[in-house]
C-alpha cells in the first residue's frame, strides 16, 4: 500500500512527461480483509475524499440502464477530485469469453471498460473483488497494479488489534 501511495503521489510527474501514471489499482481478497478500509487509507494519505461505488448495486435489468448508471458514477468522480473506489468489481466485469456469460453481461463489461478508458489519466481508481478468476482478462491491461489481501493469521490479528485499538 505504501508503494502504491508513493506512486500515486508521484503520478503528476509521470503525466507531465507524457507517461501514463500508475493511477489504477485492484484490491483482491476475501470479504472482510480490509479492502475498503485500505482504499480509505490511500485516499486519506493523498488528501482526497473516497467516493465509493458499489457496482453490484448499479446493475439493472433494464436494457441500457446499467451502462447509464456506470456513466453517471464515472462522471461524478471526474467532477469531484477523489479516489474512486469500485467495490464488487466482478459484478460488472465478468469474463466475456466464458460460456455462461450472457450477451447483456458482455455489454456491461464493455461499458465498464469504455468508462475506464475515457477517464482522465490523473483520476485515481481502485477496484475491489474477491473473485479475481471471474474478471475479464483485459482488465489487467486497464488496471495493472494488483494488491492481494489475505486473512491474517492469529499473530497478525493480534498485531492489527494492538495497533488500531491503541488509537
PyMOL commands that set and color helices and strands:
alter all, ss='L'
color gray80, all
select helices_A, chain A and resi 2-9+11-16+35-46+55-57+65-79+89-91+103-118+132-134+139-142+154-166
alter helices_A, ss='H'
color red, helices_A
select strands_A, chain A and resi 24-28+49-54+82-87+124-129+145-148
alter strands_A, ss='S'
color yellow, strands_A
deselect
rebuild
show_as cartoon
